[in-house]
Amino acid sequence: MKREHSLIKPYQGSGMSIPFWDFTGSTMVTNNYVRLTPDLQSLTGALWNSAPCHVKNWEMQIQFKVHGKGKDLFGDGLAIWYAKDRMLTGDVFGNNDFFQGLAIILDTYSNHNGPHNHQHPYISAMINNGSLHYDHDRDGTHTQLAGCEAKFRNVDHDTHLAIRYEKDTLSVSTDIDNKAGWKECFSVKGVRLPTGYYFGVTATTGDLSDNHDIISMKMYELDLPDDPQTDEDRSNILPSATYFEPPRDHVEDPKPSSLSGVKIFLLMLVGSIALVACVVIGIMFYQKHQEHSRKRFY
């Protein structure tokens, strides 16, 4: 385990600081967990590693807990980062948009106005070279590499996530079923990540809320003597991926009506009266026409 990139108990060193880690926003450090946000609205918390990672092949294992009072409505979720810039607050689960690096997003609330092909909570990955916008209203489905459903919220046992980057392959696995074993969420080849970026984790709440807790983060260097890219300098490359999931149709949100309920009712009433009047006039015209035809016959 690489201690300078890991977070384990006891967290605190001298005073309120955590060795190799900085925190901001609503983040609260306790003896048993680091709480990024409490179960309150409109909060953002972040925890960032202060040491850049120069390891090319690595695995990060996170023990976390998402829980709250909400039974049907809760949010918004958290994200684990390997990013060029750190400690920047923004709209992407507490981090800045148009970031450079990797985001593993644990989204607990569906913002999309159209039908999903998956349920929430949902885990997804995004690679960004600084030019892509995370479309929060569409849950990032237009820029995600891959994803999977994961029922990690409000469970009574430990929940774990593993992010493995090995030979340009990004794999994410979960241990959320209390079976003490990893289950693959997805694996994507052709992912190129620079060295020298920072690990971090952020969370946010909006109109809905949850407790977002981090219990531990353990980073391991993978020893791959047969890796042909071991000597390659990746300090200056841009993050990239050769594969993205096909984007779904970008459906615009329905525009809110400027008419109130009373106005809509009156319009419907007037329309109904006009329709009845048209029918009555039509019947009267038909009867007049019939009478005129009979007179002409006689």
C-alpha positions in Angstrom: 0.0 0.0 0.0 1.3 3.5 -0.9 0.8 5.4 2.3 1.1 8.8 0.7 -2.0 8.1 -1.4 -4.0 6.2 1.2 -6.4 7.3 3.9 -6.7 5.0 6.9 -7.6 5.3 10.6 -6.5 7.0 12.7 -7.0 9.9 10.2 -5.6 12.9 12.1 -2.0 13.8 12.7 -1.2 16.8 14.8 -4.1 19.2 15.3 -7.0 18.8 12.8 -4.9 18.0 9.8 -4.7 14.7 7.9 -1.3 13.7 6.6 -1.2 13.8 2.8 -4.9 15.0 2.6 -6.7 18.3 2.5 -10.4 18.8 2.9 -12.9 21.6 2.3 -16.5 22.6 2.3 -18.8 20.7 4.6 -16.3 17.9 5.2 -16.1 16.7 8.9 -13.4 14.4 10.2 -14.4 11.9 13.0 -12.6 9.0 14.6 -14.5 6.5 12.4 -15.2 8.2 9.1 -14.7 11.3 7.1 -18.2 12.8 6.3 -18.2 14.8 3.1 -21.8 15.9 3.5 -24.3 15.4 6.3 -27.9 14.6 5.5 -28.7 18.3 4.8 -29.6 20.3 1.7 -27.3 22.3 -0.6 -23.9 21.2 0.8 -20.6 20.3 -0.9 -17.6 18.5 0.7 -14.2 17.4 -0.7 -11.2 15.4 0.3 -8.0 15.6 -1.8 -4.7 13.9 -1.7 -1.9 16.4 -1.6 0.7 14.1 -3.2 0.7 13.7 -7.0 0.6 10.1 -8.2 3.6 9.0 -10.4 2.6 5.4 -10.5 1.4 4.1 -13.9 -0.4 1.0 -12.9 -2.4 1.2 -9.7 -5.5 0.1 -7.8 -7.5 2.3 -5.4 -9.9 0.6 -2.9 -12.5 2.8 -1.2 -14.7 1.8 1.7 -17.6 4.2 1.8 -21.1 4.6 3.2 -24.1 6.5 1.7 -27.1 6.7 4.0 -29.9 9.0 5.1 -33.5 9.5 6.2 -35.0 9.6 2.7 -36.7 6.5 1.6 -37.8 7.4 -2.0 -36.0 10.7 -2.7 -32.4 11.2 -1.8 -29.2 12.6 -3.5 -27.1 13.6 -5.1 -24.1 11.2 -4.8 -20.3 11.3 -4.7 -17.4 11.0 -7.1 -13.8 9.6 -6.9 -11.3 11.5 -8.9 -7.9 11.1 -10.5 -7.5 14.7 -11.8 -4.9 17.3 -12.8 -6.4 20.0 -10.5 -7.4 19.6 -6.9 -9.5 21.6 -4.4 -11.6 23.3 -7.0 -15.3 23.4 -6.1 -17.8 23.1 -8.9 -21.0 21.6 -10.2 -19.9 18.0 -10.9 -20.6 16.3 -7.6 -18.6 19.1 -5.9 -15.7 19.3 -8.4 -15.2 21.6 -11.3 -16.6 21.0 -14.7 -14.3 20.6 -17.8 -11.8 18.8 -15.6 -8.8 16.8 -16.9 -8.6 13.2 -15.7 -10.8 10.4 -14.5 -14.1 10.5 -12.6 -15.8 7.5 -11.1 -19.3 8.8 -10.3 -21.7 7.2 -7.8 -24.9 8.8 -8.7 -27.9 8.2 -6.4 -30.5 10.3 -8.0 -31.8 10.3 -11.6 -32.0 13.8 -13.1 -32.9 12.7 -16.6 -36.3 13.7 -17.9 -36.6 10.7 -20.3 -36.5 7.0 -19.7 -33.2 5.4 -18.4 -32.0 2.0 -19.5 -30.8 1.6 -15.9 -31.9 2.3 -12.3 -30.2 4.4 -9.6 -27.9 4.3 -7.7 -25.6 4.0 -10.7 -21.8 3.9 -11.0 -20.2 5.3 -14.2 -16.8 6.5 -15.5 -15.8 9.6 -17.4 -12.5 10.5 -19.0 -12.1 14.2 -19.8 -9.2 16.1 -21.5 -10.6 19.4 -20.3 -13.0 19.9 -23.3 -16.1 17.9 -22.2 -19.0 19.2 -20.2 -20.6 16.9 -17.7 -24.3 17.1 -18.5 -25.7 16.8 -14.9 -29.4 17.0 -16.1 -28.8 13.9 -18.2 -26.7 12.1 -15.6 -23.6 12.3 -17.7 -24.8 9.5 -20.0 -23.6 11.3 -23.1 -19.9 11.2 -22.0 -19.7 8.1 -19.9 -17.3 5.2 -20.7 -19.4 2.5 -19.1 -21.5 1.9 -16.0 -23.5 -0.4 -13.8 -26.3 -0.4 -11.3 -25.2 -0.8 -7.7 -27.5 -0.8 -4.7 -25.0 0.6 -2.2 -27.3 3.0 -0.3 -28.8 2.5 3.2 -27.3 -1.0 3.7 -26.3 -2.4 7.1 -23.0 -3.8 6.0 -19.7 -2.4 4.6 -19.6 -1.2 1.0 -16.4 -1.1 -1.0 -15.3 0.0 -4.5 -12.2 -0.9 -6.4 -10.7 1.2 -9.2 -8.0 -0.7 -11.1 -5.9 0.9 -13.9 -3.6 -1.7 -15.5 -2.0 -1.6 -19.0 -4.4 1.0 -20.2 -7.5 -0.9 -19.0 -9.8 0.7 -16.5 -11.8 -1.7 -14.3 -14.3 -0.9 -11.6 -15.5 -3.6 -9.1 -17.8 -3.5 -6.1 -18.2 -5.4 -2.9 -21.6 -4.2 -1.7 -23.5 -7.5 -1.1 -21.7 -8.5 2.1 -20.1 -11.5 0.4 -16.5 -10.5 0.9 -15.7 -10.7 -2.8 -15.3 -8.3 -5.8 -18.0 -8.2 -8.5 -17.0 -6.5 -11.8 -19.0 -3.4 -12.6 -17.3 -2.7 -16.0 -13.9 -2.9 -17.7 -12.8 -0.6 -20.6 -9.7 -0.9 -22.7 -7.8 1.9 -24.4 -7.8 4.3 -21.5 -4.7 6.5 -21.3 -4.1 8.4 -18.1 -1.2 10.8 -17.3 1.0 10.5 -14.3 1.3 13.3 -11.8 -2.5 13.7 -11.2 -4.2 13.8 -7.8 -6.7 11.4 -6.1 -9.7 12.9 -4.5 -13.3 12.3 -3.5 -16.2 14.8 -3.5 -19.9 14.8 -2.7 -22.8 17.1 -3.0 -26.4 17.6 -1.9 -29.1 19.8 -3.5 -32.8 19.8 -2.8 -32.3 16.2 -1.8 -29.6 15.0 0.7 -27.7 12.1 2.2 -24.8 11.4 4.4 -21.7 10.7 2.2 -19.0 9.0 4.3 -15.5 7.8 3.5 -14.1 5.2 5.8 -10.8 4.4 4.0 -8.9 4.8 0.7 -6.1 2.4 0.0 -3.9 2.8 -3.0 -1.7 0.0 -4.3 1.0 0.0 -6.9 0.7 -2.9 -9.4 4.0 -4.5 -10.2 3.9 -5.5 -13.9 7.4 -6.5 -15.0 6.0 -7.5 -18.5 4.4 -4.2 -19.2 6.0 -2.8 -22.4 5.0 0.7 -21.4 6.9 0.8 -18.1 9.5 3.2 -19.4 7.0 5.5 -21.3 6.9 9.1 -20.0 3.2 9.9 -19.4 3.7 13.1 -17.5 2.6 15.4 -20.3 -0.1 13.3 -22.2 -3.8 14.2 -22.2 -6.3 11.8 -20.7 -8.0 9.9 -23.5 -10.2 6.9 -24.2 -10.8 5.0 -27.5 -14.3 3.9 -26.4 -17.4 5.6 -25.2 -20.8 4.2 -24.8 -23.1 5.3 -27.7 -25.0 8.4 -26.5 -28.7 8.3 -26.1 -30.9 10.9 -27.9 -30.6 14.3 -26.3 -34.2 15.0 -25.4 -34.9 18.6 -24.4 -36.7 19.2 -21.2 -40.3 20.1 -21.6 -40.7 23.9 -21.3 -42.9 24.9 -18.4 -46.2 26.3 -19.3 -46.9 30.0 -18.6 -50.6 29.2 -18.1 -52.0 28.7 -14.6 -54.4 25.9 -13.8 -57.4 28.3 -13.8 -56.5 29.7 -17.2 -56.1 26.2 -18.6 -59.6 25.3 -17.2 -61.2 28.4 -18.7 -59.6 27.7 -22.1 -60.9 24.2 -22.0 -64.4 25.4 -21.0 -64.5 28.0 -23.8 -63.3 25.3 -26.2 -66.0 22.9 -25.1 -68.7 25.6 -25.4 -67.4 26.5 -28.9 -67.5 22.8 -29.9 -71.1 22.4 -28.6 -72.1 25.5 -30.5 -70.6 24.2 -33.7 -72.5 20.9 -33.3 -75.8 22.8 -32.6 -75.3 25.1 -35.6 -74.5 22.1 -37.7 -77.7 20.3 -36.7 -79.8 23.4 -37.3 -78.3 23.9 -40.7 -78.9 20.3 -41.6 -82.6 20.5 -40.5 -83.1 23.7 -42.5 -81.5 22.0 -45.5 -83.9 19.0 -45.1 -87.0 21.3 -44.8 -85.9 23.2 -47.9 -85.4 20.0 -49.8 -88.9 18.7 -48.9 -90.6 22.0 -49.9 -88.8 21.9 -53.3 -90.0 18.3 -53.7 -93.6 19.2 -53.2 
